[in-house]
Amino acid sequence: MGLPTPEFEYNDFFTVRFKRMTGGLTGGLTGGLTGGLNIGQQKVYLLIREYEGIKAKDISTRLNIPIDTLDKHLKVLITKKLIERHGSKKTGGYREVVNEK
């Protein structure tokens, strides 16, 4: 499943050490997708995944971040090909890029 292997140790008592998952907001579930993103970018990405076609104004309102900050996050997500803008300037929104394998 791609999880780190725990370490087992026995010295008078039994110890199991689990390695910390790194990656995204949700650890291993989206770690491959959100691994190189900061917390703000991760929140924007996860919101767009949940609400396909969401508009920038709605993202800004839901996450309580200024539109200028949101624009910077969106630019990074578009550059990394995680999201795309779809539709017209006035009525369009953002959606996750689905990579077919």
N, CA, C and O atoms as CSV, one atom per row, in Angstrom:
chain,resi,resn,atom,element,x,y,z
A,1,MET,N,N,0.819,-1.200,0.000
A,1,MET,CA,C,0.000,0.000,0.000
A,1,MET,C,C,0.858,1.256,0.000
A,1,MET,O,O,0.314,2.361,0.028
A,2,GLY,N,N,2.164,1.126,-0.030
A,2,GLY,CA,C,3.028,2.284,-0.060
A,2,GLY,C,C,3.284,2.925,1.294
A,2,GLY,O,O,3.809,4.037,1.364
A,3,LEU,N,N,2.921,2.239,2.366
A,3,LEU,CA,C,3.146,2.778,3.711
A,3,LEU,C,C,4.544,2.426,4.186
A,3,LEU,O,O,5.078,1.382,3.814
A,4,PRO,N,N,5.154,3.297,5.017
A,4,PRO,CA,C,6.480,2.976,5.549
A,4,PRO,C,C,6.422,1.736,6.447
A,4,PRO,O,O,5.431,1.502,7.138
A,5,THR,N,N,7.489,0.954,6.425
A,5,THR,CA,C,7.559,-0.254,7.244
A,5,THR,C,C,7.872,0.127,8.690
A,5,THR,O,O,8.818,0.877,8.932
A,6,PRO,N,N,7.099,-0.374,9.658
A,6,PRO,CA,C,7.386,-0.062,11.062
A,6,PRO,C,C,8.648,-0.784,11.526
A,6,PRO,O,O,9.048,-1.796,10.950
A,7,GLU,N,N,9.264,-0.250,12.570
A,7,GLU,CA,C,10.450,-0.872,13.162
A,7,GLU,C,C,10.032,-1.613,14.428
A,7,GLU,O,O,9.279,-1.080,15.244
A,8,PHE,N,N,10.521,-2.844,14.590
A,8,PHE,CA,C,10.198,-3.655,15.752
A,8,PHE,C,C,11.457,-3.817,16.611
A,8,PHE,O,O,12.555,-4.007,16.087
A,9,GLU,N,N,11.288,-3.740,17.928
A,9,GLU,CA,C,12.420,-3.846,18.841
A,9,GLU,C,C,11.971,-4.586,20.100
A,9,GLU,O,O,10.856,-4.392,20.585
A,10,TYR,N,N,12.858,-5.437,20.622
A,10,TYR,CA,C,12.530,-6.133,21.864
A,10,TYR,C,C,13.707,-6.039,22.825
A,10,TYR,O,O,14.756,-6.640,22.588
A,11,ASN,N,N,13.536,-5.282,23.917
A,11,ASN,CA,C,14.503,-5.142,25.014
A,11,ASN,C,C,13.698,-5.123,26.305
A,11,ASN,O,O,13.246,-4.058,26.727
A,12,ASP,N,N,13.512,-6.245,26.928
A,12,ASP,CA,C,12.694,-6.373,28.130
A,12,ASP,C,C,11.217,-6.073,27.877
A,12,ASP,O,O,10.358,-6.536,28.628
A,13,PHE,N,N,10.916,-5.316,26.843
A,13,PHE,CA,C,9.527,-5.071,26.419
A,13,PHE,C,C,9.522,-4.870,24.910
A,13,PHE,O,O,10.562,-4.614,24.304
A,14,PHE,N,N,8.374,-4.983,24.328
A,14,PHE,CA,C,8.224,-4.940,22.875
A,14,PHE,C,C,7.857,-3.524,22.424
A,14,PHE,O,O,6.917,-2.925,22.947
A,15,THR,N,N,8.608,-2.990,21.448
A,15,THR,CA,C,8.364,-1.643,20.935
A,15,THR,C,C,8.145,-1.700,19.430
A,15,THR,O,O,8.858,-2.397,18.708
A,16,VAL,N,N,7.154,-0.960,18.975
A,16,VAL,CA,C,6.914,-0.796,17.537
A,16,VAL,C,C,6.976,0.695,17.235
A,16,VAL,O,O,6.275,1.494,17.856
A,17,ARG,N,N,7.829,1.067,16.266
A,17,ARG,CA,C,7.948,2.473,15.852
A,17,ARG,C,C,7.362,2.620,14.462
A,17,ARG,O,O,7.716,1.893,13.534
A,18,PHE,N,N,6.464,3.569,14.342
A,18,PHE,CA,C,5.871,3.868,13.046
A,18,PHE,C,C,6.492,5.151,12.511
A,18,PHE,O,O,6.606,6.142,13.233
A,19,LYS,N,N,6.887,5.128,11.257
A,19,LYS,CA,C,7.460,6.323,10.648
A,19,LYS,C,C,6.330,7.275,10.261
A,19,LYS,O,O,5.261,6.859,9.815
A,20,ARG,N,N,6.600,8.555,10.447
A,20,ARG,CA,C,5.615,9.584,10.159
A,20,ARG,C,C,5.379,9.686,8.651
A,20,ARG,O,O,6.321,9.679,7.859
A,21,MET,N,N,4.120,9.780,8.278
A,21,MET,CA,C,3.764,9.967,6.871
A,21,MET,C,C,3.974,11.425,6.516
A,21,MET,O,O,3.596,12.314,7.279
A,22,THR,N,N,4.572,11.673,5.370
A,22,THR,CA,C,4.716,13.041,4.883
A,22,THR,C,C,4.036,13.129,3.542
A,22,THR,O,O,3.861,12.122,2.856
A,23,GLY,N,N,3.659,14.316,3.173
A,23,GLY,CA,C,3.016,14.456,1.886
A,23,GLY,C,C,1.969,15.519,1.912
A,23,GLY,O,O,2.309,16.699,1.832
A,24,GLY,N,N,0.768,15.186,2.014
A,24,GLY,CA,C,-0.269,16.175,1.922
A,24,GLY,C,C,-1.036,16.364,3.193
A,24,GLY,O,O,-0.676,15.853,4.253
A,25,LEU,N,N,-2.072,17.090,3.064
A,25,LEU,CA,C,-2.945,17.374,4.183
A,25,LEU,C,C,-3.523,16.086,4.748
A,25,LEU,O,O,-3.751,15.980,5.953
A,26,THR,N,N,-3.757,15.116,3.887
A,26,THR,CA,C,-4.350,13.861,4.327
A,26,THR,C,C,-3.340,12.727,4.303
A,26,THR,O,O,-3.720,11.567,4.141
A,27,GLY,N,N,-2.068,13.039,4.460
A,27,GLY,CA,C,-1.034,12.012,4.537
A,27,GLY,C,C,-0.920,11.198,3.273
A,27,GLY,O,O,-0.754,11.756,2.189
A,28,GLY,N,N,-1.006,9.883,3.393
A,28,GLY,CA,C,-0.800,9.001,2.262
A,28,GLY,C,C,-1.895,9.034,1.227
A,28,GLY,O,O,-1.661,8.660,0.078
A,29,LEU,N,N,-3.093,9.473,1.597
A,29,LEU,CA,C,-4.194,9.437,0.651
A,29,LEU,C,C,-3.968,10.348,-0.542
A,29,LEU,O,O,-4.200,9.945,-1.682
A,30,THR,N,N,-3.519,11.570,-0.294
A,30,THR,CA,C,-3.261,12.486,-1.399
A,30,THR,C,C,-1.813,12.926,-1.429
A,30,THR,O,O,-1.479,13.889,-2.119
A,31,GLY,N,N,-0.952,12.250,-0.704
A,31,GLY,CA,C,0.446,12.649,-0.614
A,31,GLY,C,C,1.129,12.794,-1.953
A,31,GLY,O,O,1.918,13.718,-2.150
A,32,GLY,N,N,0.842,11.902,-2.868
A,32,GLY,CA,C,1.450,11.994,-4.190
A,32,GLY,C,C,0.992,13.208,-4.952
A,32,GLY,O,O,1.742,13.745,-5.766
A,33,LEU,N,N,-0.212,13.649,-4.710
A,33,LEU,CA,C,-0.741,14.807,-5.423
A,33,LEU,C,C,-0.344,16.116,-4.774
A,33,LEU,O,O,-0.001,17.070,-5.472
A,34,THR,N,N,-0.384,16.182,-3.462
A,34,THR,CA,C,-0.181,17.452,-2.771
A,34,THR,C,C,1.172,17.575,-2.108
A,34,THR,O,O,1.395,18.514,-1.343
A,35,GLY,N,N,2.084,16.654,-2.380
A,35,GLY,CA,C,3.366,16.625,-1.700
A,35,GLY,C,C,4.178,17.908,-1.778
A,35,GLY,O,O,4.801,18.287,-0.787
A,36,GLY,N,N,4.196,18.587,-2.910
A,36,GLY,CA,C,5.016,19.779,-3.064
A,36,GLY,C,C,4.276,21.077,-2.832
A,36,GLY,O,O,4.737,22.128,-3.277
A,37,LEU,N,N,3.153,21.042,-2.154
A,37,LEU,CA,C,2.324,22.230,-1.965
A,37,LEU,C,C,2.356,22.695,-0.520
A,37,LEU,O,O,2.496,21.890,0.401
A,38,ASN,N,N,2.223,24.019,-0.326
A,38,ASN,CA,C,2.100,24.520,1.045
A,38,ASN,C,C,0.666,24.321,1.530
A,38,ASN,O,O,-0.190,23.885,0.760
A,39,ILE,N,N,0.400,24.628,2.771
A,39,ILE,CA,C,-0.913,24.366,3.371
A,39,ILE,C,C,-2.025,25.120,2.640
A,39,ILE,O,O,-3.086,24.554,2.379
A,40,GLY,N,N,-1.794,26.381,2.310
A,40,GLY,CA,C,-2.800,27.167,1.603
A,40,GLY,C,C,-3.147,26.566,0.253
A,40,GLY,O,O,-4.321,26.473,-0.108
A,41,GLN,N,N,-2.130,26.159,-0.493
A,41,GLN,CA,C,-2.345,25.534,-1.802
A,41,GLN,C,C,-3.078,24.208,-1.653
A,41,GLN,O,O,-3.937,23.876,-2.469
A,42,GLN,N,N,-2.741,23.453,-0.617
A,42,GLN,CA,C,-3.418,22.179,-0.385
A,42,GLN,C,C,-4.905,22.399,-0.108
A,42,GLN,O,O,-5.750,21.669,-0.626
A,43,LYS,N,N,-5.221,23.402,0.707
A,43,LYS,CA,C,-6.623,23.685,1.026
A,43,LYS,C,C,-7.401,24.069,-0.224
A,43,LYS,O,O,-8.527,23.614,-0.425
A,44,VAL,N,N,-6.798,24.910,-1.066
A,44,VAL,CA,C,-7.451,25.323,-2.315
A,44,VAL,C,C,-7.665,24.105,-3.209
A,44,VAL,O,O,-8.752,23.913,-3.755
A,45,TYR,N,N,-6.630,23.287,-3.356
A,45,TYR,CA,C,-6.714,22.094,-4.204
A,45,TYR,C,C,-7.816,21.141,-3.726
A,45,TYR,O,O,-8.621,20.665,-4.525
A,46,LEU,N,N,-7.844,20.873,-2.440
A,46,LEU,CA,C,-8.843,19.942,-1.906
A,46,LEU,C,C,-10.265,20.490,-2.048
A,46,LEU,O,O,-11.204,19.725,-2.268
A,47,LEU,N,N,-10.427,21.799,-1.926
A,47,LEU,CA,C,-11.746,22.412,-2.106
A,47,LEU,C,C,-12.193,22.280,-3.563
A,47,LEU,O,O,-13.358,21.986,-3.831
A,48,ILE,N,N,-11.274,22.494,-4.499
A,48,ILE,CA,C,-11.595,22.357,-5.922
A,48,ILE,C,C,-11.930,20.909,-6.257
A,48,ILE,O,O,-12.819,20.651,-7.068
A,49,ARG,N,N,-11.231,19.971,-5.645
A,49,ARG,CA,C,-11.552,18.550,-5.856
A,49,ARG,C,C,-12.973,18.237,-5.393
A,49,ARG,O,O,-13.695,17.472,-6.031
A,50,GLU,N,N,-13.359,18.844,-4.271
A,50,GLU,CA,C,-14.675,18.571,-3.698
A,50,GLU,C,C,-15.800,19.257,-4.472
A,50,GLU,O,O,-16.876,18.684,-4.642
A,51,TYR,N,N,-15.553,20.488,-4.943
A,51,TYR,CA,C,-16.578,21.281,-5.626
A,51,TYR,C,C,-16.115,21.618,-7.040
A,51,TYR,O,O,-15.626,22.720,-7.291
A,52,GLU,N,N,-16.266,20.680,-7.950
A,52,GLU,CA,C,-15.847,20.889,-9.336
A,52,GLU,C,C,-16.568,22.088,-9.943
A,52,GLU,O,O,-17.787,22.213,-9.828
A,53,GLY,N,N,-15.809,22.963,-10.586
A,53,GLY,CA,C,-16.381,24.138,-11.226
A,53,GLY,C,C,-16.517,25.336,-10.303
A,53,GLY,O,O,-17.124,26.337,-10.684
A,54,ILE,N,N,-15.969,25.260,-9.104
A,54,ILE,CA,C,-16.093,26.347,-8.130
A,54,ILE,C,C,-15.384,27.603,-8.646
A,54,ILE,O,O,-14.325,27.521,-9.267
A,55,LYS,N,N,-15.973,28.736,-8.383
A,55,LYS,CA,C,-15.429,30.022,-8.824
A,55,LYS,C,C,-14.446,30.560,-7.787
A,55,LYS,O,O,-14.517,30.220,-6.606
A,56,ALA,N,N,-13.523,31.414,-8.257
A,56,ALA,CA,C,-12.497,31.975,-7.389
A,56,ALA,C,C,-13.115,32.726,-6.209
A,56,ALA,O,O,-12.637,32.609,-5.081
A,57,LYS,N,N,-14.162,33.486,-6.461
A,57,LYS,CA,C,-14.806,34.253,-5.389
A,57,LYS,C,C,-15.328,33.320,-4.291
A,57,LYS,O,O,-15.210,33.623,-3.103
A,58,ASP,N,N,-15.901,32.192,-4.694
A,58,ASP,CA,C,-16.424,31.230,-3.723
A,58,ASP,C,C,-15.302,30.559,-2.931
A,58,ASP,O,O,-15.443,30.304,-1.735
A,59,ILE,N,N,-14.189,30.276,-3.608
A,59,ILE,CA,C,-13.031,29.686,-2.909
A,59,ILE,C,C,-12.511,30.671,-1.866
A,59,ILE,O,O,-12.252,30.304,-0.720
A,60,SER,N,N,-12.363,31.923,-2.283
A,60,SER,CA,C,-11.881,32.977,-1.389
A,60,SER,C,C,-12.776,33.105,-0.155
A,60,SER,O,O,-12.282,33.232,0.965
A,61,THR,N,N,-14.087,33.072,-0.367
A,61,THR,CA,C,-15.044,33.195,0.731
A,61,THR,C,C,-14.983,31.981,1.658
A,61,THR,O,O,-14.906,32.134,2.877
A,62,ARG,N,N,-15.018,30.779,1.087
A,62,ARG,CA,C,-15.034,29.559,1.901
A,62,ARG,C,C,-13.762,29.395,2.738
A,62,ARG,O,O,-13.822,28.945,3.882
A,63,LEU,N,N,-12.605,29.766,2.159
A,63,LEU,CA,C,-11.336,29.591,2.870
A,63,LEU,C,C,-10.902,30.845,3.615
A,63,LEU,O,O,-9.893,30.840,4.321
A,64,ASN,N,N,-11.674,31.923,3.455
A,64,ASN,CA,C,-11.392,33.188,4.125
A,64,ASN,C,C,-9.975,33.688,3.824
A,64,ASN,O,O,-9.220,34.045,4.729
A,65,ILE,N,N,-9.633,33.704,2.525
A,65,ILE,CA,C,-8.334,34.227,2.096
A,65,ILE,C,C,-8.561,35.316,1.054
A,65,ILE,O,O,-9.523,35.252,0.288
A,66,PRO,N,N,-7.677,36.319,1.020
A,66,PRO,CA,C,-7.815,37.393,0.036
A,66,PRO,C,C,-7.696,36.860,-1.390
A,66,PRO,O,O,-7.004,35.871,-1.629
A,67,ILE,N,N,-8.359,37.506,-2.321
A,67,ILE,CA,C,-8.358,37.065,-3.713
A,67,ILE,C,C,-6.949,37.106,-4.301
A,67,ILE,O,O,-6.605,36.264,-5.131
A,68,ASP,N,N,-6.121,38.082,-3.878
A,68,ASP,CA,C,-4.734,38.154,-4.374
A,68,ASP,C,C,-3.936,36.922,-3.960
A,68,ASP,O,O,-3.180,36.369,-4.759
A,69,THR,N,N,-4.104,36.499,-2.724
A,69,THR,CA,C,-3.433,35.290,-2.231
A,69,THR,C,C,-3.947,34.071,-2.977
A,69,THR,O,O,-3.173,33.200,-3.373
A,70,LEU,N,N,-5.251,34.018,-3.162
A,70,LEU,CA,C,-5.854,32.897,-3.889
A,70,LEU,C,C,-5.298,32.816,-5.310
A,70,LEU,O,O,-4.994,31.725,-5.793
A,71,ASP,N,N,-5.164,33.950,-5.978
A,71,ASP,CA,C,-4.624,33.957,-7.344
A,71,ASP,C,C,-3.234,33.331,-7.387
A,71,ASP,O,O,-2.912,32.606,-8.329
A,72,LYS,N,N,-2.410,33.602,-6.379
A,72,LYS,CA,C,-1.064,33.008,-6.318
A,72,LYS,C,C,-1.134,31.496,-6.147
A,72,LYS,O,O,-0.388,30.756,-6.788
A,73,HIS,N,N,-2.042,31.040,-5.272
A,73,HIS,CA,C,-2.219,29.595,-5.070
A,73,HIS,C,C,-2.710,28.930,-6.359
A,73,HIS,O,O,-2.222,27.867,-6.743
A,74,LEU,N,N,-3.674,29.564,-7.017
A,74,LEU,CA,C,-4.227,29.004,-8.255
A,74,LEU,C,C,-3.161,28.902,-9.342
A,74,LEU,O,O,-3.121,27.924,-10.088
A,75,LYS,N,N,-2.300,29.910,-9.430
A,75,LYS,CA,C,-1.238,29.910,-10.434
A,75,LYS,C,C,-0.305,28.712,-10.227
A,75,LYS,O,O,0.085,28.054,-11.191
A,76,VAL,N,N,0.052,28.434,-8.971
A,76,VAL,CA,C,0.922,27.288,-8.665
A,76,VAL,C,C,0.228,25.983,-9.044
A,76,VAL,O,O,0.837,25.111,-9.665
A,77,LEU,N,N,-1.044,25.848,-8.673
A,77,LEU,CA,C,-1.784,24.613,-8.961
A,77,LEU,C,C,-1.959,24.388,-10.459
A,77,LEU,O,O,-1.910,23.252,-10.929
A,78,ILE,N,N,-2.162,25.462,-11.201
A,78,ILE,CA,C,-2.286,25.347,-12.658
A,78,ILE,C,C,-0.939,24.978,-13.268
A,78,ILE,O,O,-0.876,24.126,-14.155
A,79,THR,N,N,0.137,25.607,-12.805
A,79,THR,CA,C,1.477,25.311,-13.302
A,79,THR,C,C,1.849,23.856,-13.063
A,79,THR,O,O,2.486,23.227,-13.908
A,80,LYS,N,N,1.451,23.318,-11.909
A,80,LYS,CA,C,1.737,21.918,-11.583
A,80,LYS,C,C,0.746,20.956,-12.252
A,80,LYS,O,O,0.815,19.743,-12.055
A,81,LYS,N,N,-0.176,21.519,-13.045
A,81,LYS,CA,C,-1.171,20.732,-13.785
A,81,LYS,C,C,-2.051,19.878,-12.875
A,81,LYS,O,O,-2.421,18.754,-13.215
A,82,LEU,N,N,-2.382,20.449,-11.691
A,82,LEU,CA,C,-3.295,19.780,-10.773
A,82,LEU,C,C,-4.724,20.242,-10.996
A,82,LEU,O,O,-5.673,19.487,-10.781
A,83,ILE,N,N,-4.873,21.500,-11.434
A,83,ILE,CA,C,-6.199,22.049,-11.711
A,83,ILE,C,C,-6.167,22.768,-13.047
A,83,ILE,O,O,-5.102,23.037,-13.603
A,84,GLU,N,N,-7.361,23.077,-13.553
A,84,GLU,CA,C,-7.476,23.878,-14.765
A,84,GLU,C,C,-8.700,24.770,-14.658
A,84,GLU,O,O,-9.658,24.464,-13.948
A,85,ARG,N,N,-8.643,25.866,-15.373
A,85,ARG,CA,C,-9.790,26.772,-15.436
A,85,ARG,C,C,-10.648,26.314,-16.588
A,85,ARG,O,O,-10.141,25.976,-17.657
A,86,HIS,N,N,-11.952,26.304,-16.370
A,86,HIS,CA,C,-12.865,25.819,-17.385
A,86,HIS,C,C,-14.021,26.810,-17.525
A,86,HIS,O,O,-14.577,27.267,-16.527
A,87,GLY,N,N,-14.375,27.134,-18.747
A,87,GLY,CA,C,-15.499,28.034,-18.985
A,87,GLY,C,C,-15.046,29.455,-19.260
A,87,GLY,O,O,-13.851,29.733,-19.363
A,88,SER,N,N,-16.017,30.349,-19.376
A,88,SER,CA,C,-15.728,31.741,-19.704
A,88,SER,C,C,-15.167,32.488,-18.505
A,88,SER,O,O,-15.211,32.004,-17.374
A,89,LYS,N,N,-14.630,33.696,-18.778
A,89,LYS,CA,C,-14.075,34.509,-17.696
A,89,LYS,C,C,-15.121,34.839,-16.646
A,89,LYS,O,O,-14.839,34.829,-15.448
A,90,LYS,N,N,-16.319,35.127,-17.098
A,90,LYS,CA,C,-17.373,35.566,-16.187
A,90,LYS,C,C,-18.016,34.415,-15.409
A,90,LYS,O,O,-18.271,34.541,-14.212
A,91,THR,N,N,-18.274,33.307,-16.078
A,91,THR,CA,C,-19.029,32.230,-15.431
A,91,THR,C,C,-18.208,30.966,-15.172
A,91,THR,O,O,-18.717,30.018,-14.574
A,92,GLY,N,N,-16.952,30.938,-15.610
A,92,GLY,CA,C,-16.137,29.732,-15.473
A,92,GLY,C,C,-15.641,29.498,-14.060
A,92,GLY,O,O,-15.758,30.357,-13.186
A,93,GLY,N,N,-15.083,28.313,-13.858
A,93,GLY,CA,C,-14.556,27.948,-12.551
A,93,GLY,C,C,-13.373,27.021,-12.694
A,93,GLY,O,O,-12.831,26.855,-13.787
A,94,TYR,N,N,-12.976,26.420,-11.598
A,94,TYR,CA,C,-11.789,25.556,-11.562
A,94,TYR,C,C,-12.199,24.124,-11.300
A,94,TYR,O,O,-13.182,23.849,-10.613
A,95,ARG,N,N,-11.418,23.216,-11.868
A,95,ARG,CA,C,-11.648,21.793,-11.640
A,95,ARG,C,C,-10.309,21.063,-11.640
A,95,ARG,O,O,-9.307,21.560,-12.154
A,96,GLU,N,N,-10.323,19.888,-11.058
A,96,GLU,CA,C,-9.127,19.057,-10.980
A,96,GLU,C,C,-8.808,18.511,-12.366
A,96,GLU,O,O,-9.715,18.165,-13.124
A,97,VAL,N,N,-7.522,18.434,-12.697
A,97,VAL,CA,C,-7.086,17.800,-13.923
A,97,VAL,C,C,-7.061,16.308,-13.675
A,97,VAL,O,O,-6.418,15.844,-12.733
A,98,VAL,N,N,-7.748,15.560,-14.502
A,98,VAL,CA,C,-7.790,14.102,-14.355
A,98,VAL,C,C,-6.834,13.518,-15.366
A,98,VAL,O,O,-7.002,13.692,-16.573
A,99,ASN,N,N,-5.817,12.816,-14.862
A,99,ASN,CA,C,-4.837,12.175,-15.745
A,99,ASN,C,C,-5.270,10.744,-16.003
A,99,ASN,O,O,-5.331,9.929,-15.082
A,100,GLU,N,N,-5.566,10.444,-17.244
A,100,GLU,CA,C,-5.958,9.086,-17.643
A,100,GLU,C,C,-4.705,8.254,-17.803
A,100,GLU,O,O,-3.743,8.701,-18.428
A,101,LYS,N,N,-4.697,7.046,-17.250
A,101,LYS,CA,C,-3.545,6.153,-17.401
A,101,LYS,C,C,-3.916,4.960,-18.218
A,101,LYS,O,O,-3.078,4.091,-18.457
